[in-house]
Amino acid sequence: MSHRLLEICAYNIQSCNAAYQAGASRIELCSSPAEGGVTPGYGIVKHVIDTIAITAYIMVRPRGGNFVYDQEELHIMHADIRQLKSMGCPGVVVGPLTADGRVNADELKRMTELAYPMQVTFHKAFDRVAEPFVALEQIIAAGCHRILTSGLASTATEGTNVLQQLIQKAGDRIIIMPGGGVRSSNIRQLADATGAVELHSSAILPGTTDNTSDIGEIKRLVEGLSAIPKG
């Protein structure tokens, strides 16, 4: 292993700039943190792509709540994916499920085909699935590049054991990216314990209310990952 990567969840342009300035590798751009993140407006997407030299993957989620989408919502998501691809976005973030807690495999395949050649991340909807190792194989088969997950627990630290198992099962077929409660105080321990090569954090400090990533915390996260011996 030669390099570990930090992705920052960014809800506004200030977080995007902080991620870039602090040395993060990538951002997941979304809006509406109160809803857990939904598709951002095209204005901020274009501004980030045009002005900030950082890789940006864009959330494609038409609303908050569950991840079971009707046909109109799926149509909207397809249109968003097409538009984002036409804008030159390098990646999108999706996560369609079925009502019985499974990956909507047919729909996910459709989305990855529409997105190509963009990268596709399956987001934390994964933590709602009934059978994670079945879901893992479905997501791989659909052509996704990574899964963002806390190991079906409230935080990635609590889900360490499942994350370890997922990473072992995935091998080099897909990236398992721990996220959820990842902070500078635990990122090195989490990376060591799981073997993860990519990790995800909002870098929003406890007690803050503006949902803006803290540049100092991002720097500490980056330093924590870079301090892990290369092997």
BELCORNOR-V233798 format. One record per residue. N is the residue number from 1. RES is the residue in one letter. PSI is psi in degrees with one decimal (none if undefined). NEAR is the number of other ideal C-beta (glycine too) atoms within 8 Angstrom. D_CENTER is the distance of its C-alpha to the mean C-alpha in Angstrom with 2 decimals. Layout:
n=N res=RES psi=PSI near=NEAR d_center=D_CENTER
n=N res=RES psi=PSI near=NEAR d_center=D_CENTER
//
This chain:
n=1 res=M psi=131.3 near=6 d_center=21.07
n=2 res=S psi=-16.8 near=3 d_center=21.35
n=3 res=H psi=133.2 near=6 d_center=18.14
n=4 res=R psi=148.3 near=12 d_center=15.10
n=5 res=L psi=138.5 near=10 d_center=12.17
n=6 res=L psi=124.8 near=16 d_center=10.55
n=7 res=E psi=135.0 near=16 d_center=7.49
n=8 res=I psi=129.2 near=17 d_center=8.49
n=9 res=C psi=119.8 near=14 d_center=7.43
n=10 res=A psi=126.0 near=12 d_center=10.59
n=11 res=Y psi=-6.7 near=12 d_center=12.77
n=12 res=N psi=171.2 near=9 d_center=15.80
n=13 res=I psi=-30.1 near=8 d_center=17.49
n=14 res=Q psi=-40.5 near=8 d_center=18.64
n=15 res=S psi=-37.6 near=17 d_center=15.23
n=16 res=C psi=-45.7 near=15 d_center=14.58
n=17 res=N psi=-40.9 near=9 d_center=17.99
n=18 res=A psi=-41.9 near=15 d_center=17.61
n=19 res=A psi=-44.6 near=15 d_center=14.58
n=20 res=Y psi=-47.7 near=10 d_center=16.72
n=21 res=Q psi=-30.6 near=7 d_center=19.87
n=22 res=A psi=-6.2 near=11 d_center=18.67
n=23 res=G psi=17.2 near=7 d_center=17.48
n=24 res=A psi=155.8 near=14 d_center=13.68
n=25 res=S psi=-28.1 near=8 d_center=12.60
n=26 res=R psi=156.4 near=12 d_center=9.83
n=27 res=I psi=149.1 near=16 d_center=8.46
n=28 res=E psi=111.8 near=17 d_center=5.95
n=29 res=L psi=124.3 near=13 d_center=9.15
n=30 res=C psi=-179.7 near=16 d_center=10.18
n=31 res=S psi=172.9 near=11 d_center=13.42
n=32 res=S psi=68.9 near=10 d_center=15.23
n=33 res=P psi=-28.3 near=9 d_center=13.80
n=34 res=A psi=-24.3 near=5 d_center=16.69
n=35 res=E psi=4.9 near=9 d_center=15.28
n=36 res=G psi=9.5 near=8 d_center=11.81
n=37 res=G psi=122.1 near=13 d_center=10.57
n=38 res=V psi=178.3 near=13 d_center=12.18
n=39 res=T psi=126.5 near=10 d_center=12.92
n=40 res=P psi=165.0 near=11 d_center=14.36
n=41 res=G psi=152.8 near=6 d_center=17.87
n=42 res=Y psi=-24.9 near=8 d_center=18.79
n=43 res=G psi=-49.1 near=6 d_center=20.77
n=44 res=I psi=-35.2 near=12 d_center=18.05
n=45 res=V psi=-49.3 near=15 d_center=16.05
n=46 res=K psi=-41.0 near=9 d_center=19.33
n=47 res=H psi=-44.2 near=10 d_center=20.19
n=48 res=V psi=-46.8 near=14 d_center=17.08
n=49 res=I psi=-38.7 near=11 d_center=17.55
n=50 res=D psi=-26.6 near=5 d_center=21.27
n=51 res=T psi=-15.9 near=5 d_center=21.61
n=52 res=I psi=124.7 near=10 d_center=18.87
n=53 res=A psi=64.0 near=3 d_center=18.69
n=54 res=I psi=144.1 near=12 d_center=15.00
n=55 res=T psi=130.9 near=8 d_center=12.49
n=56 res=A psi=120.2 near=16 d_center=10.54
n=57 res=Y psi=138.5 near=16 d_center=8.01
n=58 res=I psi=130.2 near=15 d_center=9.08
n=59 res=M psi=131.5 near=15 d_center=8.27
n=60 res=V psi=96.5 near=13 d_center=11.10
n=61 res=R psi=115.1 near=15 d_center=12.39
n=62 res=P psi=-13.2 near=10 d_center=16.08
n=63 res=R psi=167.7 near=7 d_center=16.62
n=64 res=G psi=-169.1 near=8 d_center=15.78
n=65 res=G psi=-146.5 near=4 d_center=17.22
n=66 res=N psi=-178.3 near=5 d_center=16.81
n=67 res=F psi=22.7 near=9 d_center=14.99
n=68 res=V psi=111.8 near=8 d_center=18.38
n=69 res=Y psi=140.3 near=10 d_center=19.20
n=70 res=D psi=179.7 near=5 d_center=22.75
n=71 res=Q psi=-36.1 near=5 d_center=24.01
n=72 res=E psi=-42.3 near=6 d_center=24.12
n=73 res=E psi=-40.1 near=10 d_center=20.48
n=74 res=L psi=-39.0 near=11 d_center=19.56
n=75 res=H psi=-42.0 near=8 d_center=21.91
n=76 res=I psi=-43.2 near=9 d_center=20.20
n=77 res=M psi=-40.2 near=15 d_center=16.76
n=78 res=H psi=-43.3 near=11 d_center=18.66
n=79 res=A psi=-40.2 near=8 d_center=20.30
n=80 res=D psi=-44.0 near=12 d_center=17.17
n=81 res=I psi=-45.0 near=15 d_center=15.81
n=82 res=R psi=-44.0 near=9 d_center=19.31
n=83 res=Q psi=-44.6 near=9 d_center=19.57
n=84 res=L psi=-39.1 near=13 d_center=16.39
n=85 res=K psi=-40.7 near=11 d_center=17.62
n=86 res=S psi=-23.7 near=6 d_center=21.03
n=87 res=M psi=-5.7 near=10 d_center=19.80
n=88 res=G psi=19.1 near=6 d_center=18.59
n=89 res=C psi=140.5 near=13 d_center=14.82
n=90 res=P psi=-16.2 near=8 d_center=13.36
n=91 res=G psi=158.4 near=14 d_center=10.30
n=92 res=V psi=163.4 near=17 d_center=8.98
n=93 res=V psi=119.4 near=16 d_center=6.41
n=94 res=V psi=174.7 near=14 d_center=8.83
n=95 res=G psi=63.7 near=11 d_center=10.23
n=96 res=P psi=133.7 near=14 d_center=14.05
n=97 res=L psi=167.9 near=14 d_center=16.18
n=98 res=T psi=167.6 near=8 d_center=19.96
n=99 res=A psi=-21.0 near=5 d_center=22.18
n=100 res=D psi=18.8 near=5 d_center=22.99
n=101 res=G psi=33.5 near=8 d_center=19.53
n=102 res=R psi=164.0 near=13 d_center=18.78
n=103 res=V psi=134.2 near=13 d_center=16.41
n=104 res=N psi=84.2 near=11 d_center=18.06
n=105 res=A psi=-41.5 near=10 d_center=18.54
n=106 res=D psi=-43.5 near=6 d_center=20.82
n=107 res=E psi=-38.7 near=10 d_center=18.68
n=108 res=L psi=-41.4 near=16 d_center=15.54
n=109 res=K psi=-41.5 near=11 d_center=17.91
n=110 res=R psi=-43.3 near=9 d_center=19.18
n=111 res=M psi=-41.6 near=17 d_center=15.89
n=112 res=T psi=-35.1 near=12 d_center=15.20
n=113 res=E psi=-41.9 near=8 d_center=18.83
n=114 res=L psi=-36.2 near=10 d_center=18.67
n=115 res=A psi=-27.6 near=13 d_center=15.72
n=116 res=Y psi=134.2 near=7 d_center=17.50
n=117 res=P psi=17.5 near=3 d_center=17.59
n=118 res=M psi=152.6 near=12 d_center=14.14
n=119 res=Q psi=149.5 near=10 d_center=11.25
n=120 res=V psi=122.2 near=14 d_center=9.35
n=121 res=T psi=135.1 near=16 d_center=6.05
n=122 res=F psi=119.1 near=15 d_center=7.05
n=123 res=H psi=-165.6 near=12 d_center=5.21
n=124 res=K psi=4.5 near=11 d_center=7.35
n=125 res=A psi=-24.9 near=11 d_center=10.32
n=126 res=F psi=-33.1 near=15 d_center=10.81
n=127 res=D psi=-1.7 near=11 d_center=12.33
n=128 res=R psi=-3.3 near=8 d_center=14.94
n=129 res=V psi=153.2 near=14 d_center=16.34
n=130 res=A psi=-34.3 near=5 d_center=19.91
n=131 res=E psi=92.9 near=7 d_center=19.92
n=132 res=P psi=-33.1 near=11 d_center=16.80
n=133 res=F psi=-26.7 near=9 d_center=18.59
n=134 res=V psi=-45.2 near=9 d_center=19.81
n=135 res=A psi=-40.5 near=12 d_center=16.39
n=136 res=L psi=-48.3 near=13 d_center=15.20
n=137 res=E psi=-36.2 near=8 d_center=18.11
n=138 res=Q psi=-40.1 near=12 d_center=17.62
n=139 res=I psi=-38.5 near=14 d_center=14.09
n=140 res=I psi=-46.1 near=10 d_center=15.58
n=141 res=A psi=-30.5 near=8 d_center=18.59
n=142 res=A psi=-15.0 near=12 d_center=16.82
n=143 res=G psi=17.2 near=9 d_center=15.62
n=144 res=C psi=159.4 near=13 d_center=11.84
n=145 res=H psi=-23.5 near=9 d_center=10.75
n=146 res=R psi=162.4 near=12 d_center=8.08
n=147 res=I psi=127.2 near=15 d_center=7.07
n=148 res=L psi=122.0 near=13 d_center=4.81
n=149 res=T psi=151.4 near=18 d_center=8.11
n=150 res=S psi=20.9 near=16 d_center=10.85
n=151 res=G psi=32.0 near=14 d_center=13.41
n=152 res=L psi=16.9 near=10 d_center=14.61
n=153 res=A psi=176.2 near=11 d_center=15.90
n=154 res=S psi=-34.0 near=7 d_center=15.71
n=155 res=T psi=160.4 near=9 d_center=14.27
n=156 res=A psi=-33.9 near=17 d_center=13.08
n=157 res=T psi=-43.8 near=9 d_center=16.61
n=158 res=E psi=-27.3 near=10 d_center=18.22
n=159 res=G psi=17.2 near=16 d_center=16.29
n=160 res=T psi=-44.4 near=12 d_center=17.24
n=161 res=N psi=-44.5 near=7 d_center=19.68
n=162 res=V psi=-39.3 near=11 d_center=17.51
n=163 res=L psi=-42.6 near=16 d_center=14.78
n=164 res=Q psi=-45.9 near=11 d_center=17.78
n=165 res=Q psi=-41.5 near=9 d_center=19.00
n=166 res=L psi=-43.7 near=15 d_center=15.87
n=167 res=I psi=-40.1 near=11 d_center=15.67
n=168 res=Q psi=-43.5 near=7 d_center=19.40
n=169 res=K psi=-36.5 near=8 d_center=19.37
n=170 res=A psi=-35.3 near=13 d_center=16.72
n=171 res=G psi=-132.9 near=5 d_center=18.69
n=172 res=D psi=17.0 near=3 d_center=18.00
n=173 res=R psi=-28.3 near=5 d_center=17.06
n=174 res=I psi=153.2 near=11 d_center=13.25
n=175 res=I psi=130.0 near=9 d_center=10.88
n=176 res=I psi=117.9 near=13 d_center=9.93
n=177 res=M psi=103.7 near=14 d_center=7.45
n=178 res=P psi=136.4 near=16 d_center=8.87
n=179 res=G psi=154.3 near=14 d_center=7.70
n=180 res=G psi=99.7 near=14 d_center=10.22
n=181 res=G psi=19.5 near=10 d_center=13.31
n=182 res=V psi=121.9 near=13 d_center=12.62
n=183 res=R psi=169.1 near=10 d_center=15.46
n=184 res=S psi=-25.5 near=9 d_center=17.89
n=185 res=S psi=-17.5 near=4 d_center=20.28
n=186 res=N psi=-2.2 near=10 d_center=18.39
n=187 res=I psi=-39.4 near=15 d_center=15.95
n=188 res=R psi=-43.4 near=10 d_center=18.76
n=189 res=Q psi=-41.3 near=8 d_center=19.96
n=190 res=L psi=-43.3 near=15 d_center=16.64
n=191 res=A psi=-42.5 near=14 d_center=16.18
n=192 res=D psi=-44.1 near=8 d_center=19.86
n=193 res=A psi=-34.9 near=8 d_center=19.87
n=194 res=T psi=-24.6 near=12 d_center=17.11
n=195 res=G psi=12.4 near=8 d_center=17.43
n=196 res=A psi=140.8 near=13 d_center=13.72
n=197 res=V psi=-15.3 near=8 d_center=13.47
n=198 res=E psi=137.8 near=11 d_center=9.93
n=199 res=L psi=156.5 near=18 d_center=8.89
n=200 res=H psi=135.3 near=14 d_center=6.72
n=201 res=S psi=150.7 near=14 d_center=9.03
n=202 res=S psi=-21.1 near=9 d_center=10.31
n=203 res=A psi=27.9 near=14 d_center=13.64
n=204 res=I psi=123.2 near=9 d_center=15.57
n=205 res=L psi=145.3 near=7 d_center=18.79
n=206 res=P psi=140.9 near=3 d_center=20.48
n=207 res=G psi=-10.2 near=4 d_center=23.17
n=208 res=T psi=155.8 near=9 d_center=21.83
n=209 res=T psi=-3.4 near=4 d_center=21.74
n=210 res=D psi=1.1 near=4 d_center=20.55
n=211 res=N psi=33.5 near=10 d_center=16.76
n=212 res=T psi=131.3 near=11 d_center=16.95
n=213 res=S psi=142.7 near=15 d_center=15.39
n=214 res=D psi=121.9 near=11 d_center=18.32
n=215 res=I psi=-36.6 near=9 d_center=19.14
n=216 res=G psi=-40.2 near=7 d_center=21.13
n=217 res=E psi=-39.1 near=13 d_center=18.41
n=218 res=I psi=-43.5 near=18 d_center=16.05
n=219 res=K psi=-41.4 near=10 d_center=19.12
n=220 res=R psi=-36.6 near=9 d_center=19.72
n=221 res=L psi=-46.4 near=17 d_center=16.26
n=222 res=V psi=-43.5 near=12 d_center=16.83
n=223 res=E psi=-38.6 near=9 d_center=20.35
n=224 res=G psi=-39.9 near=12 d_center=19.45
n=225 res=L psi=-41.5 near=14 d_center=17.50
n=226 res=S psi=-19.8 near=7 d_center=20.27
n=227 res=A psi=-11.7 near=6 d_center=22.87
n=228 res=I psi=127.5 near=10 d_center=22.00
n=229 res=P psi=137.7 near=3 d_center=24.72
n=230 res=K psi=142.6 near=6 d_center=23.87
n=231 res=G psi=none near=3 d_center=24.99
//
